[in-house]
């Protein structure tokens, strides 16, 4: 095993993809560097990278011309965006069981997130190419529109299928928005301060956890969950557009200053369609998204099929999904003119280890958290507001401790130890303790204690894994490695949701049938599928007690699975190089 203090690579030796000389008149790039050169030419460490893609050079030019007040204003806008989105996200988590219950499909609570997680994760690599080829503001505007569309669809949905489709648009937009803002942070902060800046943009969660639950309760008791989504479909674009205009305005300043000059590509409309079709590797995007979706969905819905696992539809979906994934690999290996996955970057053990750790953390989180709010209401007898407070302990604790991790990284100049000696081990401990404590009759304080431990560990892990992928790459590859990390986490979330749904649909109805009193057996289907029916039975009644026991025995195996999977995270962190980031210059222009 490698020692924690081993220095496998010095900061100046970070590998970069070999750069090919660019033709004098490169029409594909669209932006030409026109900045004045000093006598030392290549020696100017703050010069715009002439070999970077157009979007990277645009943002480097932007950070050269904007003022300190513009930089501060950008971070204020980013904080406001996160504040609004975290408030909406907290409310949406509470609304989801009520939405699925409204259509008598409470057990599909986890399933509705599978497709959205898969597509939301895979689409980040496409978004990374948009950010690098077209520019950061353009990609930001696209994800804001998608997120707004998803919120409108959720507000207007009349069945669970429409809600699931709305979730796809919403999560592609939401994940894309979070990802784009992370790229902005990477573009505008030095590496030693980046952990602190990542902690800063997550700090709104410390406030919104106290707001989201009362607002959710008020909306559910009043105008309903539909208006909860409808309100944010109006507010979201209003708070996002100022940041778009700020970056666009400073980009225009850079153009006027002569730092960059736009050159038309010379392509016709259909030539541009063909060019971007291959640049974004649309074929692989469809194969990977469809393959994962079709392969994972049967694990969520098999209990609704007449023959269960032996049903022709279940078998066909698994086989078709597997075939599509194999086709995606063959296409990428032998036929794709532009690779969807940046395989060269994935060969770096630090990048690969951080990506796999991200996937593992999302797998375990979605396994045990998918039915957590339902557990708190049904088993622990809490109302919506109290449920929101406890379910948001992770948001408060992880955001608080991410500042601790950020300061520690800035002081020591290293990040590996935060995950290897604290983040991952404490995550394993906290989930393992919940195997015993998340049962009927448990004192609520023990659950809160485990949640706090889990939250502190999560804050260290999130900062550590993001620092790992960014420190191992050059600036021009930061968007791509962050997209890979996001893709792994989203697919991990989909797998975790799939495992949770498989355990739940496989065990919960059986345990209900085993423990429900004879007079409630006829209502088994409605109890299984509707949260409000579960809550309708008085606390202390035989039926409510039977439901609680069924919850406890079903969820115990979720925690067993989550604990076992998280153990692999230690191996992933051991793969990282112990990179020193304190004196590492990665970005150009005026940054924090």
N, C-alpha and C positions, 0 to 999 in steps of 0.2 A: 504493500500500500504506500502511496506517495505521501511524504510528510507534508504537513500544513504550511511549512515555511519554504518549501521547494520553489525555486524561481526558474520555471521552465523557459520563460521568454521575457526579455526586457521590453519595456514599452516601445522602444525604437525599432523593435524587431517584429511588430505586429504584421502578419502576412496580409498582403493585398493581392487582388487579382491582377495578373499581368496586364499592363496597359499598352494598347496598340497605338501607334502614332495616328493622329487624326488627319485626314486630308485637309488641305487648305480651305476648300469650299465644301464642307460636309453639309449637304442639304438635309440629311436625316436628323441632324441634331437640332437645327432650328435656332440656336442661340450661339453667337460667336463672342468669345472673350475679347474685349477691346480695351482692357485696362492698360495704363502705361506701365512699362517695365523699368525696373531699376537696372543699374549696371551689372548687378549680380545675377540677373535673369532668374534662373531656377532657384536661386538662394533666398528669394522672398518667401518666407514661411507663411505670410498672411495673404499671399496672392491667391486669386481665384484659381481653382484647379482646372486647367485647360482641358484635361482629359476626362473630367467628370461629365455625367449626363446633364442635359439642359436644365432639368428641375433643380439639381444640386447647385449648379452654377447660378441659377436665378436667386436661390435663397442665400447663397454666399454673397452675391452682389447686394441683395436687400439688406443684410446685416452690416454691410460696409457703409451704407448711406444713412441708415436710420439713426435717430438721436437716442440719447439715454432715456428721454421721456417717452419716446415711442416704444422702446424696449420694456419699460415699466408698465406702460399702458397695455401692451400685448399680454403681459402676465396677469394683469388685472382682468382683462377680458377672458382669458383662459380660466381663471379662477371662477368667474361668474358662470361661465358655460358649465363647468364641472358642478357647481352648486345646483344649478337648475336640473341638470341631467341626473345627479345623484338623488335629488329629491324625487324626481319622476321614477327613477329606478327602484327606490325604496317602496314607493306606492304601488308600482307595477308588480313587484314580488308578492305583495299582500293581495292584490286584485286577482292574480292568476287562478288560485283555487276557486274563487267565486265565479270567474268567467267560465271555467270548465264545468263547475257545478251547475251553472245556469243552463247548461246543455246536458245535464245529468251524466257527465263524463269526468268526475273528479279524479279518477285514477289515471287520466291522460295528462295530469298536471306536469309530470316529467317529460312525457312524450312530445308535448308542444314545443319544447326547447331543442329537440334533437336536430331537426332539419335546420332550424335557425342557427344553431351552433356550428353545424358542419359548413353550411354555405357562408355564414359570417366569417368563419375562420379561413376557409380556402380563398375567399374573395380578397383577403388582405394582401396576398401576393400580387393580385391584379391591381389593387389600389396602390401598392408600392411602386408598380411600374407607372401608374398615372402620376404619382408624386414626383418620380424621377424624370419622366419624359415631358409631361405637360407643366407640372409645377405644384407646389404645396397648396396654394389657395384654390386652384381648380379642383383638386381631389377633395379638399375640405368642403367645398360647396356641394359636390356630388353626394357626399355622405349625409350632409344636413338635409338635403332633399329626400333621400331615401328614408331617413329616420322620421321625418315629418309625415311622409306617406304612410309608413307603418303605424304611426300613432292615429292618423285619420282612419285607417282601415280597422284598427282595434276598437275605436270608438263606435264604428258603424257596423261591426260584425254581427251576423244573426245566426251563426253556427260555429262549432269548434274548428271546422276546416278553414273557414275564413279567418278565424283568429290565429290559427297556426300559420297561414300564409302571411298575415300581417306581422307575425313575429319574425318571419324571415326578413322582410323589408326593414323592420325596426332594428333587429340585431345586426344586420349588415351595416345599417346606418350608425347604430350606437357603438358597436365595436370599431367601425371605421373612424368614427369621430374621436373616440378615445385613442385609437392608434395614431391618427393624424396629429392630434395634439401632443402625443408622446414624441413624434418626429419633430414637431416644432420645438419642443423642449431640448431635444438632442441637437437641433440646429443652432440653438441660441444660448447654450450653456456649456461651460468647460466640463471636462469629464470628472474632475475632482468634486465639482459642485452638483453634478447631475443627480446624484442620489437625493440630495436635499431638494432640488427642484421637482423631482418626481414625487417626493413626499408633500411638497407644497401644493401641487395640483390635486392631490387626493385629500387634502385637509378639509374641503367642504363637507365630506361625509361625517366629520365630527359634529357638525351643526345639524345637518339634514336628518340624522337619525332621530332627533327629538321633534322634528317637524312632520316627517312623512307619516308616522303612525296616527297621530291625531287627525291629520288631514284625510287619511284613508278612512278612518272611522267616521268622520263627518260626511264624507262623500257617500260611503256605503249606506249611512243612515238617512241621507238626504237625496241629492240628485242622481246618485248611482255611479257605478264604476265607469260607465261610458263617458260621462262628462269629465271624469278624472283623466282619461286619455285625451279627450277633446281639448281640454284647457291647455295641456302641454303641446298639442299640435300647433297651437297658436304662439305660445311663449317661446318654444324652441328656436324657430328661425329668427325671432326678434333678437334674442340674446347672442346668436351665433354670427349674424351678418356683420356686426361692427368689426370683429377680428378679421373677417375676409377682406373688408374694405381697407383696413389698416395695412395688411400685407400687400394688397394690390397697389395701394397708393405709394408705398415705399419701393415696390418693384418699378413703378413708373419713374420714380426719382432716380433709380439706378440706371434706367434706360436713358434718361435725359443727361445723366452724368457721363454717359458713354462707356460705362463699365461692361455693358452687354449690348449687342446689336442683333436684332431679329432678322433672320434671313428666311424667306419663304422656301418651303420644301420642293416646290416645282411639281408636286404630284397633283393629279386630277382627284376628284371626289372618290371615285371607285378605287383608284390606286391607294388613296389614304385608308379607305375601308379595309382593303386587302392587307396593307402594311400593318395596321393596328390589330387586325385579326390574328396575324402571326406573332406580332410582338407580345400580345397578351395571352397567347397560346390558349385560345378559346376552347379548342378541342379537349385539351387536358383538363381545363377548368370544369367542363361539363362531365367528363368521365370521372374525375375524382369526386366532385360534389354528388353526382348521381350514384356512384358506386358506394360511397360511405352511407348515403341516405338509405338506399335500398337494402344494404347489408345490415344496418343497425335497427331500422324500423321494425322488422319482425320481432325482435326481442322485446319491443314495447307493446305490440298489439296482438301477440299470439293468443293471449287469453280471450280475445274477442272473436277469434275464429272458431268455427264449429268443432274442428278436429284438433285445435291447439297447434302443437309443433308439427303434427302430421298433416295439417291442412295444406292443400296444393298451393294456395296463395303464399303461405309462410315459406314453404320450400322454394317456390319460384323467386321470391324476393331475395332470399339469401344467396341463391345461385347466381341470379342476374347481377346483384351487387358485387359479388366476388369476381365475376367475369369482367365487369366494367373496371374494377380496380386493377386487374391484371392487364387489361387493354391499355389503361393509363400508363402503367410502367413500361409496356412494350413501345407505346407511342413516344414516350419521353426518351427511351434508350436508343431507338433506331430511326425515328421518323421526324420528330419535332425540329423545325429549323431554328426556333428560339426556345430554350428550355424554360419551363414553368418554374421548376425548383432549382435554385442556385446550388447545385451539388458540390461545387468547389468549396463554398463557405461551410457547408455541412460537414466537410471532412475535418474541420477544426474541432478538436475535442471539447474546447470551451463552449463553442456555439452549440454543438450537438448536445452536450451534457445539459446546458441551460434550457434548450428547447424540450428535451425529454423530461426534465424536472418540471417545467411549466405544464406539460401534458399530465404528468402524474398528480400534481397538486390540484388540477382541475378535475381529474377523474375522481379522486377521493372526496373533493368538496361536493360535487354533484351527486355522488352516491349517498352521502349522509344528509345533505341539506335539502334534497328535492321535496321531502314531505315534513320538513322541520316545523314550518309555521302551522301546519295541520296538527302535528304532534302537540305543540304547545297549547293549542286551543282545546283539542279533544281530551288529551291525557292529563295535562297540567291545569286545565280549567281556566285558562287566561283569556281575557278579551283581546280584541284586535290591537288596541293601543299597547297593552302590555306585551303582546306577542311581537309587535314591531320593535319595541325597545330591546328585547332579548335577542331577536334574530339579527339586530343591527349591532350587537356587541362587536362582531368581527370588524365592521366598518370603523367603529370608534377606535378599537384597540390596535388594529393594523395600521390605521392612519397615524395614530399617536406614535407607535413604535417605529414606523418608517422614518420619522424625524430622527429618532435615536440612532437607527441604522445609518441614515444619511450623514449625520455628524460624525459617527464612528468611522465611516469610510473616508470622509474628508480629512479627519485627523490622522488616521493610520495610513491612508493611501491604498488600502487593500479591501477587497470585498468577499473573498472566498470564505474566510473564517466565520462571517456572519451567518452563513447558511450551514456550513459543515459542523460547527460546534453549538449552534443555538437553533436556527430556523427549522431545519428538518428534524432533528431529534425531539424537540419540544412539540412539533406537529404530531409525530408518532405517539408521544406520550399522551397528549390531550385527546386524540381520537380513541386511543386504546382505553383510557379511563371512561369514556362515554359508552363503551360496550356494557359496562356495569351500571353506570349512573342514568342512562336514558331509558328508564323503565318506569312503569306505573308505581306510585308510592314513593318515588325518590324525592328527597328534599331539593327544592328548586335551586338552592344556593350551590350545590355540587355541580349542577349543569352550568350555571353561570361561571363558576371557577374554571371549568374546562374550556368554556367559550373564550374567556379572557386569555388563558394560556395559548389557545389556538390562534387568537387574534394577534398577539405579540409575535408569535412565530411566523405567522403569515406576513406581517409587515417586513420582517427581515428577509424572508424568502423572495417576496415580490421585488424588492429593491435589488437584492443580490443577483437574481436571475437576469433582470434587465440590464444591470451593469455588466454582467458577464458577456452578453451578446454584443453590447455596444463597444466594450473595451477591446474585444477581439477583432474588430473590423475598422476599416478606414471610414471617413465621413461619407464618402460616396456610396458605401454599402450599408449604412446604418438603417435606412428605410427598409431594405430587404431583410436584414437579420431581425429587425423588430417585427416585420410581417411574418417571418418564419416562426418566431417565438409566439406570436399571436395565433398563427394557424395551428400550431401544436396544442396550445391551450384550449382553443375552441373545439378542435376535434376531441381533445381529452374530455372537455365538458360534455360533448355529445355521447362519448363512450360511458362516462360516469352516469349521465341521465338514463342511458340505455340499461346499464346494470341495475340502477335503482328501480326503474320501471319493471325490469324482469323479476327482481326479487319481490317487489311489492305485488305485482299481479299474480305471481306464483304462490306467495305465502299468505297475503292478507285475506283473500276470500276463503281460503281453507281454514285459517284460524278463526274467522268469523263463524263459519259453519260449525266449527268445533266448540266454540265457547258461547255463542248466542243462546239465550233461553228459548225454549220451544215456542213461546208466543211471539218471538221476534224473527224466527227462521223465515217466515214468508216475506219479510222485508229485507232479506239479506242483500239482494241486488241493489236496492235503493240506498241502503247503508253504505255499501261498498263504493258506490259511484257518486255520492253527493255529500260534501262536507257539511252542509247545513242540516241534512237529515241526521248525521252523526251528532251534531251539536244540539239537536232538538230533544234528545233524551235527557232527562234530569240527571244532574250529578248525584251519584250514589245509587242510581237505579241499576237493577241487574243487567239491563241491556247496555247501559253506558259503561259499566265495569267490564263487561265482556269485550266491548269495542276497545277499551284501554289495553286489556291484556293482548288482544290481537295486534294492536299497534306495537306494543313492546316487543313481542316475540318476532314480528316481521322486521322491525328496525334493528334488532340486535345483529342480524346477519349483514345488514348494510355496513355497520361499523366494523365488523370482523373483516369484510372485504376491503374497506377503506384503509384500515390499519395495515393489512398485508401489502397492499399496493404501495403505500407511502414509504415502506421500508426500502424500496428500490431507489428512492430519491437520494439516499446517502451515496450510493454508487455513482449517480450522475454528478454530484458535487465533487467527488474525488477526481473526476475526469478534468475538472477545470484547471487551467494554468493560474498560478498565483501572480496575476498581473498587478503591477504598481501603477496607479492612475494619478498620483499626486502631481507629477510634473509632465503629464501627458497632454500635448496640444493636438486637438483633433479637429476643431472647427475654426472658421475664419470670421473676421469682422468684430463688431461690438457685441459681446456676449456677457453673460453673468458668470 
